[in-house]
Amino acid sequence: MNLPSRDDVLLAEAGVSLDRALFTLIVGIERFGPIGVGELAERAGRDYTTISRQVAKLAELGLVERRPSPTDARVKEAILTDAGRRVTDALDAARQRLAGPVLAQWSDRDLMELERLMRRYVDDMFAAVAKTTSGD
């Protein structure tokens, strides 16, 4: 449910004032970082130059820092600062508060089924991406 209005609700619940485009990037950096801009752009399905500008904005806000990759000097990786970690922690807590009342109405069996199906979905998505990128 990646709806812009839902993102606004989440940002408000977290008490975070951040442009929606930057919101998705900071979450991506938190989940996958340290991460190069090229990989982040690929994961976001967006243009490298756009992502580079947005990561620079996150750095300007003090939420990420950019550092040379230890494995490839040509690549600058983005990693969360302590302030960036506080933002993603607030977003995670807000997500829990918003989902809690909904999931509280579900039975243990329903919750276990949700977990099973989500794991299957994630595994199948990773397999599909791996198949696509391997050329099979």
Secondary structure by P-SEA (a helix, b strand, c coil): cccaaaaaaaaaaacccccaaaaaaaaaaaacccccaaaaaaaacccaaaaaaaaaaaaaaccbbbbcccccccbbbbbbcaaaaaaaaaaaaaaaaaaccccccccaaaaaaaaaaaaaaaaaaaaaaaaaaacc
